[in-house]
């Protein structure tokens, strides 16, 4: 347990919540009130255990708050806000909340639309004419739902030699986006999560309203809802009381602290607390800000040109957890991790904010939800809605080896496709006599339990059920891997032939490559007997690993580099594909 000031704060906060709620119930309901108070204390004690490993004076940690029927029933902190100054976290600690900010940017756009100051179907170049004319109309609605086709900013910046230590602002972001001449796809044709889109939205808010996003949100959202500790941080030099420091592990052991040099807002940039986030969440029932039309608009999902409905709305995901509808968003940046999830039909919301890259905020959030919705989940299990995992069968290592290899998702005959969550490249291999499934993005490994007939059940996933099956190769068609999540539409991956280029073959790729859209060049050279990308301006370098013929992958940057050749077979350039960027061209000089 922690000592001194930290213990006093936690006890006072816990006492206030438990005493006020429990005493009131006791007065109104006698014995039932005492039982309710005991139940509340039990739920709180169970939730404390979820975060117990962070409840110490030499560790970063988390703050968690739970709301039920519009009332905060739990709000506690674990760990330290600042390890250098020995400042503990409290429910009033102010975190950088990353992508959770998008719902407030989208809400600002929604308010302007409902007031008639803009239309969601307006061409964005009406407000931001410096963006290129892509011969395709990108609407504000496309930006909101991540269907614009705009390349993701952070992917562009990494390929421009920039790092997290470089200063950024909305003005600089727009300058980078204004150089782009091609899109990832036609607007409305596909979904691809884009931070660029939300920074453009922030600029539209400013140009339409005449005030910055920080000022607009403060006046129209944060102020009316009493969110006194929330603001868009468009000036990193601003003094913010109770601001939290973030941390991550060092390669040589111990922790390092992160410093935020960024002043860009819209995609992120919001500072807030768990209690303020629940004040915002309460508005979806109370409708203090915007009224029913506003709430209905915020929860409206996007649609593609095909008519397919997305799971994404105005900065919110619509999905299910253990059979219950949820509305949520997560966020993370330079050591900060956060998640705000609402179970609208049960009127239960959970907010968790943490300040270390080592903390799995998703797991902590759903464990808290399991505690406060235990009766609902128990009833669902009784009714047979929660199904056990399929029964595994015994398969020899030799049989497992037949499906191992590298796989890439294909769409309309082209490799390098994208899903809603990540870049879809996979590697299948045998490890400890068990088939393993490795996702290139995020370095996630899952065990596959055999079900027979080349079908497998994925273990250790947060999703309810993932079935992976393999089809044998046929004439003109490679082996395929088919992944089905929760009985949904299948994702199909083609096996690709691995290669091992000789030193002489690697020599053919060497040279300087330039991108006009980035106004930047990289040098390909051989380091440690392998191909590498070297930045002559920053001296940054990373290895390229051969994936298949003329295709190299960069594990650290999640990228694939596809080289092109002229009629004589000489390498003349390459294109880059990453989670948020497609077909960015570099030409060999």
NUMIDREN-620286 format. One line per field, with one value per residue (C-alpha): residue number from 1; residue in one letter; x, y negated, z. Coordinates in Angstrom, 3 decimals, padded with zeros to 6 digits. Layout:
n <- (NUM,...)
res <- (A,...)
c1 <- (X,...)
c2 <- (Y,...)
c3 <- (Z,...)
***
This chain:
n <- (1,2,3,4,5,6,7,8,9,10,11,12,13,14,15,16,17,18,19,20,21,22,23,24,25,26,27,28,29,30,31,32,33,34,35,36,37,38,39,40,41,42,43,44,45,46,47,48,49,50,51,52,53,54,55,56,57,58,59,60,61,62,63,64,65,66,67,68,69,70,71,72,73,74,75,76,77,78,79,80,81,82,83,84,85,86,87,88,89,90,91,92,93,94,95,96,97,98,99,100,101,102,103,104,105,106,107,108,109,110,111,112,113,114,115,116,117,118,119,120,121,122,123,124,125,126,127,128,129,130,131,132,133,134,135,136,137,138,139,140,141,142,143,144,145,146,147,148,149,150,151,152,153,154,155,156,157,158,159,160,161,162,163,164,165,166,167,168,169,170,171,172,173,174,175,176,177,178,179,180,181,182,183,184,185,186,187,188,189,190,191,192,193,194,195,196,197,198,199,200,201,202,203,204,205,206,207,208,209,210,211,212,213,214,215,216,217,218,219,220,221,222,223,224,225,226,227,228,229,230,231,232,233,234,235,236,237,238,239,240,241,242,243,244,245,246,247,248,249,250,251,252,253,254,255,256,257,258,259,260,261,262,263,264,265,266,267,268,269,270,271,272,273,274,275,276,277,278,279,280,281,282,283,284,285,286,287,288,289,290,291,292,293,294,295,296,297,298,299,300,301,302,303,304,305,306,307,308,309,310,311,312,313,314,315,316,317,318,319,320,321,322,323,324,325,326,327,328,329,330,331,332,333,334,335,336,337,338,339,340,341,342,343,344,345,346,347,348,349,350,351,352,353,354,355,356,357,358,359,360,361,362,363,364,365,366,367,368,369,370,371,372,373,374,375,376,377,378,379,380,381,382,383,384,385,386,387,388,389,390,391,392,393,394,395,396,397,398,399,400,401,402,403,404,405,406,407,408,409,410,411,412,413,414,415,416,417,418,419,420,421,422,423,424,425,426,427,428,429,430,431,432,433,434,435,436,437,438,439,440,441,442,443,444,445,446,447,448,449,450,451,452,453,454,455,456,457,458,459,460,461,462,463,464,465,466,467,468,469,470,471,472,473,474,475,476,477,478,479,480,481,482,483,484,485,486,487,488,489,490,491,492,493,494,495,496,497,498,499,500,501,502,503,504,505,506,507,508,509,510,511,512,513,514,515,516,517,518,519,520,521,522,523,524,525,526,527,528,529,530,531,532,533,534,535,536,537,538,539,540,541,542,543,544,545,546,547,548,549,550,551,552,553,554,555,556,557,558,559,560,561,562,563,564,565,566,567,568,569,570,571,572,573,574,575,576,577,578,579,580,581,582,583,584,585,586,587,588,589)
res <- (X,X,X,X,X,X,X,X,X,X,X,X,X,X,X,X,X,X,X,X,X,X,X,X,X,X,X,X,X,X,X,X,X,X,X,X,X,X,X,X,X,X,X,X,X,X,X,X,X,X,X,X,X,X,X,X,X,X,X,X,X,X,X,X,X,X,X,X,X,X,X,X,X,X,X,X,X,X,X,X,X,X,X,X,X,X,X,X,X,X,X,X,X,X,X,X,X,X,X,X,X,X,X,X,X,X,X,X,X,X,X,X,X,X,X,X,X,X,X,X,X,X,X,X,X,X,X,X,X,X,X,X,X,X,X,X,X,X,X,X,X,X,X,X,X,X,X,X,X,X,X,X,X,X,X,X,X,X,X,X,X,X,X,X,X,X,X,X,X,X,X,X,X,X,X,X,X,X,X,X,X,X,X,X,X,X,X,X,X,X,X,X,X,X,X,X,X,X,X,X,X,X,X,X,X,X,X,X,X,X,X,X,X,X,X,X,X,X,X,X,X,X,X,X,X,X,X,X,X,X,X,X,X,X,X,X,X,X,X,X,X,X,X,X,X,X,X,X,X,X,X,X,X,X,X,X,X,X,X,X,X,X,X,X,X,X,X,X,X,X,X,X,X,X,X,X,X,X,X,X,X,X,X,X,X,X,X,X,X,X,X,X,X,X,X,X,X,X,X,X,X,X,X,X,X,X,X,X,X,X,X,X,X,X,X,X,X,X,X,X,X,X,X,X,X,X,X,X,X,X,X,X,X,X,X,X,X,X,X,X,X,X,X,X,X,X,X,X,X,X,X,X,X,X,X,X,X,X,X,X,X,X,X,X,X,X,X,X,X,X,X,X,X,X,X,X,X,X,X,X,X,X,X,X,X,X,X,X,X,X,X,X,X,X,X,X,X,X,X,X,X,X,X,X,X,X,X,X,X,X,X,X,X,X,X,X,X,X,X,X,X,X,X,X,X,X,X,X,X,X,X,X,X,X,X,X,X,X,X,X,X,X,X,X,X,X,X,X,X,X,X,X,X,X,X,X,X,X,X,X,X,X,X,X,X,X,X,X,X,X,X,X,X,X,X,X,X,X,X,X,X,X,X,X,X,X,X,X,X,X,X,X,X,X,X,X,X,X,X,X,X,X,X,X,X,X,X,X,X,X,X,X,X,X,X,X,X,X,X,X,X,X,X,X,X,X,X,X,X,X,X,X,X,X,X,X,X,X,X,X,X,X,X,X,X,X,X,X,X,X,X,X,X,X,X,X,X,X,X,X,X,X,X,X,X,X,X,X,X,X,X,X,X,X,X,X,X,X,X,X,X,X,X,X,X,X,X,X,X)
c1 <- (000.000,001.009,001.625,001.080,-000.672,-001.546,-003.389,-005.322,-006.510,-007.689,-009.459,-011.192,-012.348,-013.531,-015.234,-017.089,-018.428,-019.371,-020.721,-022.885,-024.415,-024.706,-026.087,-028.793,-029.853,-029.905,-032.204,-034.620,-034.664,-033.522,-031.997,-031.948,-029.784,-027.242,-027.142,-026.677,-023.873,-022.162,-022.552,-021.066,-018.101,-017.617,-017.638,-015.143,-012.842,-012.920,-012.125,-009.244,-007.736,-007.750,-005.266,-003.487,-000.200,000.131,-000.718,002.808,004.975,007.611,005.355,003.175,-000.438,-004.070,-007.174,-010.541,-014.092,-017.391,-020.805,-024.157,-027.501,-025.829,-024.071,-020.359,-020.200,-016.432,-013.492,-010.004,-006.347,-003.386,000.287,002.129,001.463,005.108,007.903,010.490,008.380,006.684,003.219,000.508,-002.314,-005.780,-009.221,-008.490,-005.221,-005.111,-004.016,-003.300,-006.048,-004.983,-007.640,-010.498,-010.273,-011.833,-015.360,-015.050,-013.726,-016.590,-019.046,-017.851,-018.481,-021.931,-022.878,-021.862,-023.864,-026.999,-026.695,-026.573,-023.043,-021.842,-023.156,-021.640,-021.788,-019.761,-016.548,-013.704,-011.832,-014.591,-012.960,-009.406,-008.646,-004.899,-005.480,-004.951,-007.777,-007.761,-010.414,-012.639,-014.861,-013.966,-016.800,-016.775,-018.770,-015.936,-013.483,-015.703,-016.081,-012.476,-013.593,-011.832,-008.828,-006.424,-003.111,-002.461,-000.239,002.019,002.948,003.827,005.900,007.921,008.807,009.783,012.489,010.487,010.216,008.085,010.623,009.893,007.544,004.170,001.211,-001.963,-000.387,002.568,000.300,-001.734,001.464,002.393,-001.106,-001.164,001.762,-000.155,-001.361,-002.937,-005.318,-005.336,-008.646,-011.621,-013.583,-016.295,-014.930,-013.237,-012.602,-009.111,-008.511,-006.913,-005.550,-005.063,-008.840,-009.450,-006.770,-008.480,-011.777,-010.186,-009.125,-012.662,-014.064,-011.691,-012.379,-016.161,-016.558,-013.822,-012.373,-009.850,-011.022,-009.780,-011.976,-014.985,-015.043,-014.523,-017.454,-019.875,-019.063,-016.676,-018.075,-021.775,-020.995,-018.779,-015.662,-013.369,-010.230,-010.563,-009.017,-007.485,-003.749,-002.761,000.204,002.459,004.025,000.754,000.820,-001.853,-002.489,-002.483,-000.911,000.370,003.791,003.921,006.487,007.730,010.418,014.062,015.959,018.607,016.015,013.976,011.693,012.036,009.754,008.218,008.017,005.251,006.374,003.139,000.582,-001.610,-005.204,-008.257,-006.986,-005.622,-004.317,-007.015,-006.214,-008.849,-009.690,-011.753,-014.432,-014.708,-015.021,-017.964,-019.557,-019.420,-020.711,-023.686,-024.773,-025.874,-028.789,-029.168,-028.745,-027.641,-025.561,-027.061,-030.350,-031.681,-030.784,-027.156,-026.980,-028.641,-026.160,-023.136,-024.224,-024.934,-022.583,-020.884,-021.680,-019.557,-020.391,-021.451,-024.114,-022.289,-022.589,-019.457,-018.974,-017.580,-019.677,-018.618,-015.477,-017.115,-016.925,-020.146,-019.380,-020.377,-018.663,-019.897,-023.163,-023.798,-023.800,-020.951,-019.974,-016.314,-013.001,-009.426,-006.406,-002.655,000.353,003.910,003.194,-000.423,-003.168,-006.908,-010.313,-013.875,-016.623,-020.384,-022.916,-025.936,-028.656,-027.333,-026.447,-023.004,-019.812,-016.150,-013.281,-009.663,-006.612,-003.039,000.443,002.659,003.082,003.353,-000.274,-002.915,-005.783,-008.202,-007.833,-008.236,-011.365,-013.162,-012.256,-013.940,-016.964,-017.101,-017.359,-020.095,-022.112,-021.619,-025.342,-026.042,-023.243,-024.283,-027.825,-026.507,-024.416,-027.466,-029.431,-026.652,-025.505,-021.898,-020.587,-017.525,-014.521,-014.692,-013.059,-009.468,-008.147,-004.653,-002.613,000.985,003.737,004.234,000.607,000.954,004.041,002.064,000.220,003.151,004.462,003.775,000.368,-000.906,-004.502,-005.771,-008.586,-009.553,-006.380,-003.961,-001.908,-001.512,-005.096,-006.242,-008.869,-010.427,-007.759,-004.372,-002.162,-003.081,000.119,000.464,003.095,002.172,004.767,005.152,006.428,006.619,004.659,001.788,000.728,001.281,-000.343,001.742,000.298,002.893,001.255,001.770,003.837,000.909,001.295,-001.626,-001.733,-004.048,-005.868,-006.581,-010.210,-009.451,-009.555,-007.090,-009.401,-008.134,-009.511,-007.501,-006.500,-005.755,-007.787,-010.078,-012.717,-015.413,-014.412,-011.826,-011.691,-008.687,-008.838,-006.525,-007.283,-004.774,-003.079,-004.578,-003.422,-002.879,-004.017,-001.722,-002.704,-005.149,-005.823,-009.376,-010.014,-013.561,-014.170,-017.419,-019.121,-018.582,-017.363,-014.211,-010.817,-008.831,-005.022,-002.804,000.387,003.432,006.724,009.598,012.898,016.538,018.268,021.980,024.496,024.665,020.871,020.811,023.311,020.659,018.480,021.135,020.810,019.041,015.232,013.151,009.454,007.999,004.960,007.199,010.013,012.340,014.886,016.175,019.302,019.262,022.490,023.743,024.356,025.166,024.669,021.120,019.311,018.587,016.960,019.208,018.173,021.117,019.590,018.904,021.165,018.192,018.398,016.206,016.505,014.423,013.681,012.839,009.205,008.652,010.149,010.894,008.939,010.631,009.073,010.056,008.901,009.513,007.599,004.893,005.713,006.026,008.320,007.484,010.190,009.489,011.762,012.134,012.142,015.764,015.018,016.735,015.186,013.779,011.777,009.538,006.137,005.449,002.357,001.785,-001.254,-002.355,-000.713,-000.945,001.132,003.451,005.998,009.768,011.812,015.430,017.788)
c2 <- (000.000,-003.617,-005.940,-009.565,-011.965,-009.268,-007.156,-010.126,-011.174,-007.682,-007.122,-010.493,-009.935,-006.415,-007.494,-010.307,-008.034,-005.159,-007.238,-009.616,-006.877,-004.339,-006.728,-007.999,-004.491,-003.491,-006.404,-005.607,-001.845,-000.743,002.719,002.656,-000.458,001.324,004.190,001.774,000.056,003.392,004.321,000.992,001.557,005.054,003.758,001.064,003.581,005.846,002.908,001.898,005.307,004.718,001.870,003.187,003.856,000.110,-001.031,-001.869,-005.005,-004.073,-003.300,-005.053,-003.989,-004.576,-006.461,-004.756,-006.064,-004.253,-005.806,-004.075,-005.714,-009.091,-008.920,-008.326,-005.241,-004.710,-007.101,-006.164,-006.539,-004.157,-004.971,-008.196,-011.225,-012.312,-010.045,-012.837,-015.020,-012.201,-013.380,-010.689,-010.308,-011.458,-011.439,-015.062,-014.242,-015.663,-013.232,-013.598,-011.338,-010.789,-009.618,-009.974,-013.636,-012.844,-012.686,-016.283,-017.479,-015.675,-017.092,-020.618,-019.933,-018.517,-021.650,-023.869,-021.671,-021.771,-025.558,-025.758,-027.182,-024.318,-021.172,-017.764,-017.297,-020.427,-020.031,-020.464,-022.683,-025.268,-025.836,-024.554,-025.490,-024.930,-021.169,-019.660,-019.083,-015.291,-015.277,-013.734,-015.627,-015.003,-016.065,-016.928,-013.746,-011.747,-013.279,-012.493,-008.830,-008.207,-007.572,-010.557,-008.646,-011.243,-009.692,-009.455,-012.243,-010.219,-007.806,-010.761,-012.356,-009.242,-009.032,-012.707,-012.031,-013.383,-011.819,-012.312,-014.882,-017.230,-020.145,-019.960,-022.318,-022.280,-024.767,-022.479,-019.465,-021.298,-022.202,-018.495,-017.494,-020.239,-018.572,-015.333,-014.674,-011.237,-009.574,-006.152,-005.448,-007.271,-009.173,-006.973,-003.821,-002.465,-003.108,-003.891,-005.540,-008.918,-011.417,-013.789,-013.975,-015.156,-017.821,-019.167,-019.091,-021.195,-023.732,-023.826,-024.523,-027.472,-028.932,-028.600,-029.722,-032.346,-030.831,-028.063,-024.520,-025.041,-028.116,-026.697,-023.450,-025.305,-027.636,-025.149,-021.805,-021.854,-024.942,-023.976,-020.446,-021.586,-019.954,-022.414,-020.295,-019.687,-021.674,-021.247,-021.786,-023.825,-025.370,-022.885,-025.741,-026.394,-025.661,-023.076,-022.241,-018.544,-017.627,-014.034,-012.912,-009.773,-006.959,-003.934,-001.260,-001.859,000.732,000.932,001.325,-001.037,-003.808,-006.868,-009.897,-011.271,-014.903,-016.184,-018.778,-018.754,-021.562,-019.991,-019.354,-017.657,-014.115,-014.296,-017.088,-016.955,-017.124,-015.729,-013.690,-010.540,-012.497,-015.101,-012.340,-010.927,-014.385,-014.333,-010.774,-011.743,-014.199,-011.297,-010.819,-014.298,-016.108,-019.315,-020.224,-019.979,-018.255,-015.054,-015.939,-016.450,-013.116,-011.290,-012.765,-011.876,-008.243,-007.988,-005.543,-006.272,-004.518,-003.639,-004.299,-000.646,-001.281,000.757,-000.673,-001.254,-000.604,-004.137,-007.239,-010.755,-009.742,-006.622,-002.921,-000.882,002.695,005.409,006.807,010.162,009.648,006.111,003.015,000.606,-002.868,-003.637,-005.088,-004.551,-006.816,-006.614,-008.846,-008.870,-006.793,-007.824,-005.234,-005.782,-004.278,-005.539,-002.945,-003.215,-000.396,-002.454,000.095,000.733,-002.970,-002.011,-003.805,-003.165,-005.632,-004.546,-006.773,-005.534,-007.019,-004.136,-002.209,000.992,000.820,002.647,000.178,002.362,005.315,003.090,001.450,004.682,006.220,003.278,003.660,007.361,006.382,003.749,005.723,009.128,009.721,009.003,011.279,014.024,013.902,014.076,017.125,018.793,018.247,019.874,016.680,017.182,020.205,022.243,022.450,025.275,028.555,028.820,031.989,033.484,032.627,033.635,031.055,032.267,031.455,028.012,027.288,027.595,024.301,022.266,019.294,015.640,014.344,011.023,009.964,009.402,007.146,006.991,008.857,006.391,007.174,004.847,004.338,002.637,003.494,001.344,001.983,002.650,003.471,006.982,008.958,012.284,014.929,018.485,020.736,023.622,022.769,025.274,027.818,025.332,023.291,019.570,016.602,013.415,010.013,007.669,004.563,004.367,007.568,009.668,013.452,015.819,019.590,021.511,024.557,027.157,028.109,030.510,030.180,027.262,025.176,023.483,021.531,018.476,018.360,015.295,012.828,010.165,010.989,013.566,016.009,016.022,019.029,019.426,021.923,022.828,023.955,025.998,024.398,025.046,024.389,020.642,020.026,020.046,021.461,019.145,018.347,017.326,015.460,015.070,012.941,013.422,015.006,011.910,011.502,013.536,011.891,013.757,013.871,015.285,017.174,015.453,017.054,015.937,014.973,014.577,012.116,012.689,009.895,009.236,008.943,006.520,004.315,003.688,001.818,-000.614,-004.313,-007.555,-007.712,-010.917,-011.582,-014.726,-014.587,-014.601,-016.663,-014.179,-011.546,-008.306,-006.309,-002.542,-000.899,002.439,002.722,005.956,007.980,006.646,003.785,000.687,-002.732,-005.592,-009.230,-011.509,-014.456,-012.808,-009.726,-007.603,-004.081,-001.001,002.453,003.782,007.509,009.389,010.480,011.719,010.830,007.060,006.525,005.675,005.109,002.857,004.407,001.326,-000.956,001.531,000.677,002.574,001.307,002.574,001.952,001.356,002.127,000.799,002.841,003.864,005.147,002.249,000.952,-002.548,-003.288,-001.959,-002.581,-002.561,-001.044,-001.416,-001.150,-004.687,-005.294,-003.648,-003.816,-006.712,-006.879,-007.307,-007.657,-006.561,-009.434)
c3 <- (000.000,-000.532,002.366,003.405,001.088,-001.473,001.112,002.514,-000.940,-001.839,001.482,001.364,-002.213,-001.509,001.694,-000.004,-002.723,-000.467,002.403,000.387,-001.750,001.038,003.649,001.324,000.432,004.076,004.977,002.150,002.305,005.747,005.547,001.766,001.970,004.121,001.628,-001.251,000.620,001.242,-002.433,-003.485,-001.186,-002.621,-006.208,-005.272,-003.566,-006.632,-008.911,-006.657,-007.287,-011.070,-010.543,-007.442,-009.251,-009.997,-006.466,-005.368,-005.000,-007.615,-010.572,-013.138,-012.906,-013.771,-012.735,-013.135,-012.804,-013.271,-013.858,-013.457,-014.250,-014.525,-011.140,-010.528,-008.299,-008.361,-008.809,-007.637,-008.583,-008.449,-008.920,-009.581,-011.766,-011.590,-010.397,-010.223,-007.936,-005.988,-007.013,-006.806,-009.269,-008.164,-009.850,-010.804,-012.594,-016.138,-018.874,-022.568,-023.940,-027.552,-030.009,-027.512,-028.518,-031.902,-030.493,-029.281,-032.638,-034.385,-031.842,-032.674,-036.357,-035.520,-033.579,-036.507,-038.893,-036.751,-036.524,-040.302,-040.420,-042.614,-044.272,-043.731,-047.491,-048.260,-050.257,-047.770,-050.243,-049.692,-046.293,-046.857,-050.493,-050.092,-050.211,-053.649,-056.104,-056.275,-059.037,-056.387,-053.951,-050.314,-048.013,-044.330,-043.765,-045.357,-042.873,-039.885,-040.807,-041.981,-045.553,-047.170,-048.530,-047.078,-046.136,-042.442,-041.147,-038.856,-041.654,-043.901,-041.178,-040.421,-044.102,-043.979,-041.410,-038.471,-035.030,-031.940,-030.757,-033.642,-033.093,-034.814,-035.228,-037.288,-039.694,-040.361,-040.753,-043.386,-045.226,-045.411,-046.527,-049.160,-050.958,-051.454,-054.994,-054.610,-052.184,-050.592,-052.350,-053.843,-051.145,-049.692,-051.283,-048.171,-044.484,-043.214,-039.845,-040.553,-038.062,-040.987,-041.482,-037.932,-038.066,-041.207,-039.267,-036.522,-039.146,-040.550,-037.069,-036.735,-040.181,-039.880,-036.254,-036.207,-033.027,-032.420,-031.705,-028.139,-027.693,-029.515,-027.532,-024.241,-024.898,-026.428,-024.776,-021.828,-020.094,-020.253,-019.013,-016.136,-017.588,-015.823,-016.208,-019.965,-022.815,-026.241,-025.719,-028.758,-026.936,-025.136,-023.152,-021.285,-017.554,-016.752,-013.115,-012.208,-015.576,-015.625,-016.880,-019.072,-019.082,-020.965,-020.570,-021.500,-023.499,-020.783,-018.033,-015.911,-017.153,-019.336,-019.393,-022.567,-023.619,-025.885,-028.413,-030.383,-030.545,-033.217,-032.141,-033.585,-034.005,-030.456,-028.301,-025.621,-021.914,-019.554,-016.461,-015.930,-014.096,-016.852,-019.443,-017.516,-017.378,-021.171,-021.268,-019.075,-021.781,-023.985,-021.591,-020.089,-023.451,-021.741,-024.786,-028.260,-027.535,-029.075,-032.688,-031.640,-029.823,-032.698,-035.173,-033.053,-032.918,-036.660,-038.347,-041.610,-044.889,-047.892,-051.530,-051.687,-049.059,-046.414,-042.905,-040.854,-037.157,-036.832,-036.098,-034.990,-033.108,-031.659,-032.354,-032.223,-031.287,-028.843,-025.784,-024.501,-026.323,-025.037,-027.244,-026.574,-027.769,-027.186,-028.277,-027.165,-027.265,-026.861,-027.402,-026.041,-022.959,-022.366,-022.707,-022.312,-022.986,-022.545,-023.055,-022.589,-022.362,-023.459,-022.734,-019.207,-018.647,-017.369,-018.441,-017.611,-018.067,-017.573,-018.124,-017.620,-017.991,-019.109,-022.355,-020.312,-019.120,-021.160,-020.804,-022.793,-020.413,-017.371,-018.789,-019.662,-016.300,-014.593,-016.889,-015.975,-012.311,-012.631,-015.194,-013.603,-013.111,-016.795,-017.953,-015.539,-016.934,-020.490,-019.619,-018.039,-021.240,-023.262,-024.951,-023.885,-025.786,-024.773,-027.070,-029.639,-028.644,-029.916,-031.558,-031.731,-034.843,-035.559,-035.973,-039.542,-040.395,-038.830,-040.904,-044.150,-043.533,-042.204,-044.145,-044.867,-045.855,-047.165,-047.513,-051.053,-052.255,-055.933,-056.828,-055.161,-052.106,-049.104,-048.008,-044.836,-042.259,-039.577,-036.991,-038.489,-041.403,-042.449,-042.960,-041.142,-040.461,-039.496,-037.858,-035.419,-031.960,-029.094,-031.197,-031.552,-034.568,-033.972,-035.712,-035.816,-036.765,-038.218,-036.764,-033.030,-032.813,-031.554,-031.367,-030.817,-030.458,-032.784,-031.371,-034.104,-034.762,-037.617,-041.403,-041.320,-039.102,-035.942,-032.989,-031.935,-028.264,-026.176,-028.230,-026.816,-029.447,-028.696,-031.437,-034.223,-036.560,-038.886,-041.739,-044.622,-048.166,-050.210,-053.220,-056.646,-060.208,-060.474,-056.890,-053.813,-050.469,-048.729,-045.090,-044.164,-040.897,-039.558,-036.469,-034.530,-037.537,-039.678,-043.236,-043.990,-044.495,-047.146,-047.180,-049.944,-049.152,-050.646,-051.596,-049.332,-050.964,-049.905,-052.259,-052.854,-052.167,-055.901,-056.114,-053.168,-054.995,-057.633,-055.127,-053.871,-054.579,-053.638,-053.898,-053.879,-053.164,-054.724,-052.433,-049.357,-050.863,-049.177,-050.103,-048.609,-049.405,-049.735,-048.691,-047.371,-043.645,-041.808,-045.011,-045.455,-047.152,-045.089,-045.511,-044.392,-043.927,-044.874,-042.981,-039.633,-039.951,-038.936,-040.369,-040.349,-041.891,-044.752,-044.676,-047.898,-047.849,-051.403,-054.806,-055.021,-051.796,-048.492,-045.085,-042.231,-038.972,-036.853,-039.209,-040.272,-043.897,-047.155,-049.918,-053.407,-056.015,-059.709,-062.672,-066.203,-069.414,-068.835,-065.337,-063.537,-060.298,-060.948,-057.813,-055.090,-053.506,-049.773,-048.144,-044.400,-042.098,-043.001,-046.366,-049.752,-052.885,-051.978,-054.807,-054.551,-057.752,-058.038,-058.805)
***
